[in-house]
Amino acid sequence: MSVDWENLPSPDELAKSKQALAEVDEVEKQTLSQIREVLEQARMNVGRAVNFEMVSAYWEIGRQINDAIGERADYGKQLLKYLSKQLTEEFGKGFTLANLRNMRQFYQVFPIRYTLRSELSWSHYRLLMRVSNEERRLWYMNEAAESGWSVRQLERQINTSFYDRLRLTQGEDNKKEVAAEIQKTQPVTKADSFVRDPYILEFLGIPRGAKFSESQLEGALVDKLQQFLLELGRGFCFVGRQMRITDDKDEYYVDLVFYNYLTRCFVLIDLKTKKLTHQDVGQMDFYVRLFEDKYKPADDNPPIGIILCTEKSEATAKYSVLADKENLFASTYMTYLPTEEELAALLREGREEVEEEQWRKREAAGELPNGEGE
């Protein structure tokens, strides 16, 4: 076989041919990637649809059982035994007496079918049924759906009174507005809508009473970043650890920096393993001012500063810039899961602090009735 040397492609033509093949290869990869995304999304949608069909079926079973029993408690026991036996024989496991009672309770707790969230599983709803307060229960349901909480994450948030801690730090004078906002679980714009006190950091695995340094605490939080983001709340993205900022002369380092895309602002966190001091407050105030001047994008909201400390005093809160600055906060943290009594006491103390702060602001603004500030 002879070679037609005169008609061989030139180097330029060879280069163009290779480029064309590379472009085709890139198109193939891109097409495959897009198809894969479609299939994965479809698989998720099918799983979610099947899951919610089961939840809907349990709700309907609960409704029919509840209607059949009515006020006849003794008949209810007989009916549940009969249904459990028959349904287990026909459909297999899943229809024990306890499960049938759960289905009836499910209907009683969520009597309006269209309020159910299709994103949540039966395991989610079994947890939600344990929340006795309707306002809390509906908020946890909507927040779990909006934030994509797993069953374990939802359980953790309920056990650490996430809702109460969030409500506490939002103040008393706008309670109705805050309650409506929370019920809708809409994105918020004020910094104190996501700052909580206390923060529960039991996921770090630090034994109660153990001593640790600020760098050890910082390292543990970074190592458990996913859990820390869950405790911080919605909309947080990790930016950096020991982030360097400068005023063109000296250098400073912020322990942890996050960005919250719901409020469109950076969040600076300073970690303290001791009681809060006015020097700590002054340092964070300096960091926030410097960050806003040197690093804040033009369209962003001012940065937020949060000092995490083991203890804080009323005097420091009252006589420092914490009392005046709307983007500066001090919150305590606990490295263990508190008991129900401990958490209730903390929330009660925090509520009293918030009410005292609101009273001082009203007094300064001259909004108190005559004689009330005396």
The 8 nearest C-alpha neighbors of each residue, nearest first, counted from 0:
[[1, 2, 3, 4, 7, 6, 5, 8],
 [0, 2, 3, 4, 5, 6, 7, 8],
 [3, 1, 4, 0, 7, 5, 6, 8],
 [4, 2, 5, 6, 1, 7, 0, 8],
 [3, 5, 7, 6, 2, 1, 8, 9],
 [4, 6, 3, 7, 8, 2, 9, 1],
 [5, 7, 4, 3, 8, 9, 2, 12],
 [6, 8, 4, 5, 9, 3, 2, 10],
 [9, 7, 12, 13, 6, 10, 11, 5],
 [8, 10, 12, 11, 13, 7, 14, 6],
 [9, 11, 13, 12, 14, 8, 15, 7],
 [12, 10, 14, 9, 13, 15, 8, 16],
 [11, 13, 15, 9, 14, 10, 8, 16],
 [14, 12, 16, 10, 11, 15, 17, 9],
 [13, 15, 11, 17, 12, 16, 10, 18],
 [16, 14, 18, 12, 13, 17, 19, 11],
 [15, 17, 13, 19, 18, 14, 12, 20],
 [18, 16, 20, 14, 19, 15, 21, 13],
 [17, 19, 21, 15, 16, 20, 22, 14],
 [18, 20, 22, 16, 21, 17, 15, 23],
 [21, 19, 23, 17, 22, 18, 24, 16],
 [22, 20, 18, 24, 19, 23, 17, 25],
 [21, 23, 25, 19, 24, 20, 18, 26],
 [22, 24, 26, 20, 25, 21, 27, 19],
 [23, 25, 21, 27, 22, 26, 20, 28],
 [26, 24, 22, 28, 27, 23, 29, 21],
 [27, 25, 23, 29, 24, 28, 30, 22],
 [28, 26, 24, 30, 25, 29, 31, 23],
 [27, 29, 25, 31, 26, 30, 32, 24],
 [28, 30, 32, 26, 31, 27, 25, 33],
 [31, 29, 27, 33, 32, 28, 26, 34],
 [32, 30, 28, 34, 29, 33, 35, 27],
 [31, 33, 29, 35, 30, 34, 28, 36],
 [32, 34, 36, 30, 35, 31, 29, 37],
 [35, 33, 37, 31, 36, 32, 30, 38],
 [34, 36, 32, 38, 33, 37, 31, 39],
 [37, 35, 39, 33, 34, 38, 40, 32],
 [38, 36, 34, 40, 35, 39, 41, 33],
 [39, 37, 41, 35, 40, 36, 42, 34],
 [40, 38, 42, 36, 41, 37, 35, 43],
 [39, 41, 43, 37, 42, 38, 36, 44],
 [42, 40, 38, 44, 43, 39, 37, 45],
 [41, 43, 39, 45, 40, 44, 38, 46],
 [42, 44, 40, 46, 41, 45, 47, 39],
 [43, 45, 41, 47, 46, 42, 48, 40],
 [46, 44, 48, 42, 47, 43, 49, 41],
 [47, 45, 43, 49, 44, 48, 50, 42],
 [46, 48, 50, 44, 45, 49, 43, 51],
 [47, 49, 45, 51, 50, 46, 44, 52],
 [50, 48, 52, 46, 51, 47, 45, 53],
 [49, 51, 47, 53, 48, 52, 46, 120],
 [52, 50, 54, 48, 53, 117, 49, 55],
 [53, 51, 55, 49, 54, 50, 56, 48],
 [52, 54, 56, 51, 50, 55, 57, 49],
 [53, 55, 51, 57, 56, 52, 121, 58],
 [56, 54, 52, 58, 53, 57, 51, 59],
 [55, 57, 53, 59, 58, 54, 52, 60],
 [56, 58, 60, 54, 55, 59, 102, 61],
 [59, 57, 55, 61, 56, 106, 60, 102],
 [58, 60, 62, 56, 61, 57, 55, 63],
 [61, 59, 57, 63, 62, 58, 56, 64],
 [103, 60, 62, 102, 58, 64, 106, 59],
 [63, 61, 59, 65, 60, 64, 106, 66],
 [62, 64, 66, 60, 65, 61, 67, 59],
 [65, 63, 67, 61, 62, 66, 68, 60],
 [64, 66, 62, 68, 63, 67, 103, 69],
 [67, 65, 63, 69, 64, 68, 62, 61],
 [68, 66, 64, 65, 69, 63, 75, 62],
 [69, 67, 75, 65, 71, 66, 70, 64],
 [68, 70, 66, 71, 67, 65, 72, 75],
 [69, 71, 72, 68, 75, 74, 65, 73],
 [72, 70, 74, 68, 69, 73, 75, 67],
 [71, 73, 75, 74, 70, 76, 68, 69],
 [74, 72, 75, 76, 71, 77, 68, 78],
 [75, 73, 77, 71, 72, 76, 78, 68],
 [74, 76, 72, 78, 68, 73, 77, 79],
 [75, 77, 79, 74, 73, 78, 80, 72],
 [76, 78, 74, 80, 75, 79, 81, 73],
 [79, 77, 75, 81, 80, 76, 74, 82],
 [78, 80, 82, 76, 81, 77, 83, 75],
 [81, 79, 83, 77, 78, 82, 84, 76],
 [80, 82, 78, 84, 79, 83, 85, 77],
 [83, 81, 79, 85, 84, 80, 86, 78],
 [82, 84, 80, 94, 86, 95, 81, 85],
 [83, 85, 81, 87, 82, 86, 80, 88],
 [86, 84, 82, 88, 87, 83, 81, 89],
 [85, 87, 89, 88, 83, 90, 84, 82],
 [88, 86, 91, 90, 84, 89, 85, 92],
 [87, 89, 85, 86, 91, 90, 84, 92],
 [88, 90, 86, 87, 91, 85, 84, 92],
 [91, 89, 87, 86, 88, 92, 93, 94],
 [92, 90, 87, 88, 89, 93, 86, 94],
 [93, 91, 87, 94, 90, 95, 86, 88],
 [92, 94, 95, 91, 98, 87, 90, 99],
 [95, 93, 83, 98, 87, 92, 99, 86],
 [94, 96, 98, 97, 83, 93, 99, 92],
 [95, 97, 99, 98, 83, 100, 79, 94],
 [98, 96, 100, 95, 99, 101, 94, 102],
 [99, 97, 101, 95, 100, 96, 94, 102],
 [98, 100, 102, 96, 101, 97, 94, 95],
 [99, 101, 103, 97, 98, 102, 104, 96],
 [102, 100, 98, 104, 99, 103, 105, 97],
 [103, 101, 61, 105, 99, 104, 100, 57],
 [61, 102, 104, 100, 106, 105, 101, 65],
 [103, 105, 107, 101, 106, 102, 108, 100],
 [106, 104, 102, 108, 103, 107, 101, 109],
 [105, 107, 110, 109, 103, 61, 104, 58],
 [106, 108, 104, 110, 105, 109, 103, 62],
 [107, 109, 105, 106, 104, 110, 128, 133],
 [108, 110, 106, 111, 107, 105, 112, 115],
 [111, 109, 106, 107, 108, 112, 105, 62],
 [112, 110, 109, 113, 114, 115, 106, 108],
 [111, 113, 114, 115, 110, 109, 58, 55],
 [112, 114, 115, 111, 116, 110, 109, 117],
 [113, 115, 112, 111, 116, 109, 110, 137],
 [116, 114, 113, 112, 117, 109, 111, 140],
 [117, 115, 118, 119, 114, 144, 141, 140],
 [116, 118, 51, 119, 115, 47, 48, 120],
 [119, 117, 116, 144, 47, 120, 51, 147],
 [120, 118, 117, 123, 116, 144, 121, 124],
 [121, 119, 123, 122, 50, 124, 51, 118],
 [120, 122, 124, 123, 54, 125, 119, 53],
 [123, 121, 125, 120, 124, 126, 150, 119],
 [124, 122, 120, 126, 121, 125, 150, 119],
 [123, 125, 127, 121, 126, 122, 128, 120],
 [124, 126, 122, 128, 123, 127, 121, 129],
 [127, 125, 124, 123, 128, 129, 122, 154],
 [128, 126, 124, 129, 130, 125, 136, 123],
 [127, 129, 125, 126, 130, 124, 108, 105],
 [128, 130, 127, 126, 131, 125, 136, 124],
 [131, 129, 128, 127, 136, 132, 135, 133],
 [130, 132, 129, 133, 136, 128, 135, 127],
 [133, 131, 135, 134, 130, 136, 137, 129],
 [132, 134, 136, 135, 137, 131, 130, 108],
 [135, 133, 137, 136, 132, 138, 182, 139],
 [134, 136, 138, 132, 133, 137, 139, 162],
 [135, 137, 133, 139, 138, 134, 130, 127],
 [138, 136, 140, 134, 139, 135, 133, 141],
 [137, 139, 135, 141, 140, 136, 182, 142],
 [140, 138, 142, 136, 137, 141, 143, 135],
 [141, 139, 137, 143, 138, 142, 136, 144],
 [142, 140, 144, 138, 143, 139, 145, 137],
 [141, 143, 145, 139, 144, 140, 146, 138],
 [144, 142, 148, 140, 146, 141, 147, 145],
 [143, 145, 141, 147, 142, 118, 146, 119],
 [146, 144, 142, 143, 147, 141, 184, 148],
 [147, 145, 143, 148, 144, 142, 233, 141],
 [148, 146, 144, 143, 145, 149, 118, 142],
 [149, 147, 143, 152, 146, 153, 150, 144],
 [148, 150, 152, 151, 153, 147, 143, 123],
 [149, 151, 153, 152, 123, 154, 148, 122],
 [152, 150, 154, 149, 153, 155, 148, 156],
 [151, 153, 155, 149, 154, 150, 148, 156],
 [152, 154, 156, 150, 155, 151, 148, 149],
 [155, 153, 151, 157, 152, 156, 158, 150],
 [154, 156, 152, 158, 153, 157, 151, 159],
 [157, 155, 153, 161, 159, 154, 158, 152],
 [156, 158, 160, 154, 155, 159, 161, 153],
 [157, 159, 155, 156, 160, 154, 161, 153],
 [158, 160, 156, 161, 157, 155, 199, 336],
 [161, 159, 157, 163, 162, 158, 156, 164],
 [160, 162, 156, 164, 159, 163, 157, 165],
 [163, 161, 165, 160, 164, 166, 135, 139],
 [164, 162, 166, 160, 165, 161, 167, 346],
 [163, 165, 167, 161, 162, 166, 195, 196],
 [164, 166, 162, 163, 167, 195, 168, 161],
 [167, 165, 163, 169, 164, 168, 162, 170],
 [166, 168, 164, 165, 169, 163, 350, 170],
 [169, 167, 170, 166, 195, 165, 164, 194],
 [170, 168, 166, 167, 192, 191, 165, 171],
 [169, 171, 168, 172, 353, 167, 173, 174],
 [170, 172, 174, 173, 354, 169, 353, 357],
 [171, 173, 174, 170, 357, 175, 354, 169],
 [174, 172, 176, 171, 175, 177, 170, 169],
 [173, 175, 177, 171, 176, 172, 178, 170],
 [176, 174, 178, 177, 173, 179, 172, 180],
 [175, 177, 179, 173, 178, 174, 180, 181],
 [176, 178, 180, 174, 175, 179, 181, 173],
 [179, 177, 175, 181, 180, 176, 174, 182],
 [180, 178, 182, 176, 177, 181, 175, 183],
 [179, 181, 177, 183, 178, 182, 184, 176],
 [182, 180, 184, 178, 183, 179, 177, 138],
 [183, 181, 179, 184, 180, 138, 178, 137],
 [182, 184, 180, 181, 185, 179, 141, 138],
 [185, 183, 181, 182, 180, 142, 186, 141],
 [184, 186, 183, 187, 180, 181, 182, 145],
 [187, 185, 261, 184, 188, 262, 180, 234],
 [188, 186, 189, 185, 262, 261, 192, 180],
 [187, 189, 262, 190, 186, 261, 192, 263],
 [190, 188, 192, 191, 187, 262, 193, 326],
 [189, 191, 192, 193, 326, 188, 303, 194],
 [192, 190, 194, 193, 189, 169, 168, 326],
 [191, 193, 190, 189, 169, 194, 187, 165],
 [194, 192, 191, 190, 195, 165, 232, 231],
 [195, 193, 191, 192, 168, 190, 196, 165],
 [196, 194, 165, 168, 164, 197, 198, 193],
 [197, 195, 330, 198, 331, 164, 168, 194],
 [196, 198, 331, 332, 195, 330, 199, 333],
 [197, 199, 332, 196, 200, 195, 333, 331],
 [198, 200, 333, 332, 201, 197, 334, 336],
 [201, 199, 334, 202, 333, 203, 198, 335],
 [200, 202, 335, 334, 336, 203, 199, 204],
 [201, 203, 204, 200, 226, 223, 334, 335],
 [204, 202, 201, 205, 200, 219, 223, 334],
 [203, 205, 202, 201, 206, 334, 335, 200],
 [204, 206, 203, 334, 207, 209, 335, 201],
 [207, 205, 209, 208, 204, 335, 334, 210],
 [206, 208, 209, 335, 205, 334, 333, 210],
 [207, 209, 206, 210, 205, 334, 335, 211],
 [210, 208, 206, 207, 211, 205, 334, 212],
 [211, 209, 208, 212, 272, 206, 205, 207],
 [212, 210, 215, 209, 216, 213, 272, 214],
 [211, 213, 215, 214, 216, 272, 210, 271],
 [212, 214, 216, 215, 272, 271, 217, 270],
 [213, 215, 217, 212, 216, 218, 211, 219],
 [216, 214, 218, 212, 217, 213, 219, 211],
 [215, 217, 213, 219, 214, 218, 220, 212],
 [218, 216, 214, 220, 215, 219, 213, 221],
 [217, 219, 215, 221, 220, 216, 214, 222],
 [218, 220, 222, 216, 221, 217, 215, 223],
 [221, 219, 223, 217, 222, 218, 224, 216],
 [220, 222, 224, 218, 223, 219, 217, 240],
 [221, 223, 219, 220, 224, 218, 225, 203],
 [224, 222, 220, 221, 226, 225, 219, 227],
 [223, 225, 221, 227, 226, 222, 220, 228],
 [226, 224, 228, 227, 223, 229, 222, 221],
 [225, 227, 229, 228, 224, 223, 230, 202],
 [228, 226, 224, 230, 229, 225, 231, 223],
 [229, 227, 231, 225, 230, 226, 224, 232],
 [228, 230, 226, 227, 232, 231, 225, 233],
 [229, 231, 227, 228, 232, 226, 198, 199],
 [232, 230, 228, 229, 227, 233, 235, 193],
 [233, 231, 229, 230, 228, 193, 234, 235],
 [234, 232, 235, 146, 231, 229, 261, 228],
 [233, 235, 259, 260, 261, 232, 236, 258],
 [236, 234, 259, 258, 233, 257, 228, 260],
 [237, 235, 258, 257, 259, 238, 234, 228],
 [236, 238, 257, 239, 258, 256, 235, 228],
 [239, 237, 257, 256, 236, 258, 240, 255],
 [238, 240, 256, 242, 255, 237, 241, 257],
 [239, 241, 255, 242, 254, 256, 253, 238],
 [242, 240, 254, 253, 252, 255, 243, 239],
 [243, 241, 253, 252, 240, 239, 244, 254],
 [242, 244, 252, 251, 241, 253, 250, 245],
 [245, 243, 251, 250, 252, 242, 246, 290],
 [244, 246, 250, 247, 249, 251, 248, 243],
 [245, 247, 248, 249, 250, 289, 244, 293],
 [248, 246, 245, 249, 250, 244, 293, 251],
 [249, 247, 246, 245, 250, 251, 244, 289],
 [248, 250, 245, 246, 247, 251, 244, 243],
 [249, 251, 245, 244, 243, 248, 252, 246],
 [252, 250, 244, 243, 245, 253, 249, 242],
 [251, 253, 243, 241, 242, 244, 254, 250],
 [252, 254, 241, 242, 255, 269, 243, 251],
 [253, 255, 241, 269, 240, 268, 252, 270],
 [256, 254, 240, 268, 253, 239, 241, 267],
 [255, 257, 267, 239, 238, 266, 268, 240],
 [258, 256, 237, 238, 266, 236, 265, 235],
 [257, 259, 265, 236, 235, 266, 264, 260],
 [258, 260, 235, 234, 261, 263, 264, 262],
 [259, 261, 263, 234, 262, 258, 235, 264],
 [262, 260, 234, 259, 263, 186, 187, 188],
 [261, 263, 188, 260, 264, 259, 187, 189],
 [264, 262, 260, 299, 261, 259, 300, 265],
 [263, 265, 300, 302, 262, 259, 299, 258],
 [264, 266, 258, 302, 257, 259, 303, 267],
 [267, 265, 303, 257, 302, 258, 256, 304],
 [266, 268, 256, 304, 303, 255, 305, 257],
 [269, 267, 305, 255, 306, 304, 254, 256],
 [268, 270, 306, 254, 307, 305, 253, 271],
 [271, 269, 307, 306, 213, 308, 268, 254],
 [270, 272, 308, 273, 307, 213, 269, 309],
 [273, 271, 308, 213, 309, 212, 270, 274],
 [272, 274, 309, 271, 308, 275, 310, 276],
 [273, 275, 310, 311, 309, 308, 276, 272],
 [274, 276, 311, 308, 310, 273, 279, 277],
 [277, 275, 279, 278, 274, 315, 280, 311],
 [276, 278, 280, 279, 315, 281, 319, 275],
 [279, 277, 281, 276, 280, 282, 275, 283],
 [280, 278, 282, 276, 277, 281, 283, 275],
 [281, 279, 277, 283, 278, 282, 284, 276],
 [280, 282, 278, 284, 279, 283, 277, 285],
 [281, 283, 285, 279, 280, 284, 278, 286],
 [284, 282, 286, 280, 285, 281, 287, 279],
 [283, 285, 281, 287, 282, 286, 280, 288],
 [284, 286, 282, 288, 283, 287, 289, 281],
 [287, 285, 283, 289, 284, 288, 290, 282],
 [286, 288, 290, 284, 289, 285, 291, 304],
 [289, 287, 291, 285, 290, 286, 284, 292],
 [290, 288, 292, 286, 291, 287, 293, 285],
 [291, 289, 287, 294, 293, 292, 288, 286],
 [292, 290, 295, 288, 289, 293, 294, 287],
 [291, 293, 289, 290, 294, 288, 295, 287],
 [294, 292, 290, 291, 289, 295, 246, 245],
 [293, 295, 290, 291, 292, 296, 289, 244],
 [294, 296, 291, 293, 290, 297, 299, 292],
 [297, 295, 299, 298, 294, 291, 300, 293],
 [296, 298, 299, 295, 300, 294, 301, 291],
 [297, 299, 296, 300, 295, 263, 264, 301],
 [300, 298, 296, 263, 264, 297, 301, 295],
 [299, 301, 264, 263, 302, 298, 262, 295],
 [300, 302, 291, 264, 299, 303, 295, 265],
 [303, 301, 265, 264, 266, 291, 287, 300],
 [304, 302, 266, 326, 327, 267, 265, 305],
 [303, 305, 267, 327, 266, 268, 287, 328],
 [306, 304, 328, 268, 329, 327, 267, 307],
 [305, 307, 329, 269, 268, 270, 330, 308],
 [308, 306, 270, 330, 331, 271, 329, 269],
 [309, 307, 271, 331, 310, 272, 275, 273],
 [308, 310, 331, 273, 274, 332, 272, 271],
 [311, 309, 274, 308, 331, 275, 273, 312],
 [310, 312, 275, 274, 313, 308, 309, 315],
 [313, 311, 314, 315, 316, 310, 275, 274],
 [312, 314, 316, 315, 317, 311, 352, 318],
 [315, 313, 317, 316, 312, 318, 319, 311],
 [316, 314, 312, 317, 313, 318, 319, 277],
 [315, 317, 313, 314, 321, 319, 318, 322],
 [316, 318, 314, 315, 322, 319, 313, 321],
 [319, 317, 315, 314, 316, 322, 320, 321],
 [320, 318, 321, 315, 316, 317, 322, 277],
 [319, 321, 322, 323, 324, 318, 280, 281],
 [322, 320, 319, 323, 324, 316, 327, 328],
 [321, 323, 320, 317, 316, 319, 324, 318],
 [324, 322, 320, 321, 325, 319, 327, 360],
 [323, 325, 326, 321, 327, 320, 322, 328],
 [324, 326, 327, 323, 190, 191, 321, 328],
 [325, 327, 303, 324, 304, 190, 328, 302],
 [326, 328, 304, 324, 325, 321, 303, 305],
 [329, 327, 305, 304, 306, 321, 330, 326],
 [328, 330, 306, 305, 307, 331, 327, 308],
 [331, 329, 196, 307, 197, 306, 308, 328],
 [330, 332, 308, 197, 309, 307, 310, 196],
 [333, 331, 198, 197, 309, 199, 308, 307],
 [332, 334, 199, 335, 200, 198, 331, 201],
 [335, 333, 200, 201, 205, 199, 332, 203],
 [336, 334, 201, 333, 337, 207, 200, 199],
 [335, 337, 201, 199, 338, 334, 159, 333],
 [338, 336, 341, 342, 335, 339, 333, 340],
 [337, 339, 341, 340, 342, 336, 343, 159],
 [338, 340, 342, 341, 343, 337, 344, 158],
 [341, 339, 343, 338, 342, 344, 337, 345],
 [342, 340, 338, 344, 343, 339, 337, 345],
 [341, 343, 345, 339, 344, 340, 337, 346],
 [342, 344, 340, 346, 345, 341, 347, 339],
 [345, 343, 347, 341, 342, 346, 348, 340],
 [346, 344, 342, 348, 347, 343, 349, 341],
 [345, 347, 349, 343, 348, 344, 350, 342],
 [348, 346, 344, 350, 345, 349, 343, 351],
 [349, 347, 345, 351, 350, 346, 344, 352],
 [348, 350, 346, 352, 351, 347, 345, 353],
 [349, 351, 353, 347, 352, 348, 346, 167],
 [350, 352, 354, 348, 349, 353, 355, 347],
 [353, 351, 349, 355, 350, 354, 356, 348],
 [352, 354, 356, 350, 355, 351, 170, 357],
 [355, 353, 357, 351, 356, 352, 358, 350],
 [356, 354, 358, 352, 353, 357, 351, 359],
 [355, 357, 353, 359, 358, 354, 352, 360],
 [356, 358, 354, 360, 359, 355, 353, 361],
 [359, 357, 355, 361, 356, 360, 362, 354],
 [360, 358, 362, 356, 361, 357, 363, 355],
 [361, 359, 363, 357, 362, 358, 364, 356],
 [360, 362, 366, 364, 358, 363, 359, 367],
 [361, 363, 359, 365, 360, 364, 367, 366],
 [364, 362, 360, 361, 365, 359, 366, 358],
 [363, 365, 361, 362, 366, 360, 367, 359],
 [366, 364, 362, 363, 367, 361, 368, 360],
 [365, 367, 361, 364, 362, 368, 363, 360],
 [366, 368, 362, 365, 361, 371, 369, 372],
 [369, 367, 371, 370, 366, 372, 365, 362],
 [370, 368, 371, 367, 372, 373, 366, 365],
 [369, 371, 373, 372, 368, 367, 362, 366],
 [372, 370, 373, 368, 369, 367, 362, 358],
 [371, 373, 370, 362, 367, 369, 368, 358],
 [372, 370, 371, 369, 362, 367, 368, 359]]
